[in-house]
């Protein structure tokens, strides 16, 4: 379903579904920020209070974890959001008068 790291292909190669109708835009990034931020900040606080390490230890621990958790979660979350929008038939908002 992807044509690049995060770019959606135009259509599903199996059924021809048009992915443009289910593009979640920046939605996955929001969830990645919330999940990875909660994980990394929580662990950093625990490590700081339990071990009181020098700052370079934080850099060595958290920079790779930030990169792995954000880059690792983006694609799966985008796939999940596309699937959820397809499943729930998400579409642009319409005013009631448009439906008459
Ligand atoms: Zn398909």
Boltz pocket constraint, residues with backbone or C-beta under 6 A from the ligand:
constraints:
  - pocket:
      binder: B
      contacts: [[A, 12], [A, 13], [A, 14], [A, 15], [A, 16], [A, 17]]
      max_distance: 6.0
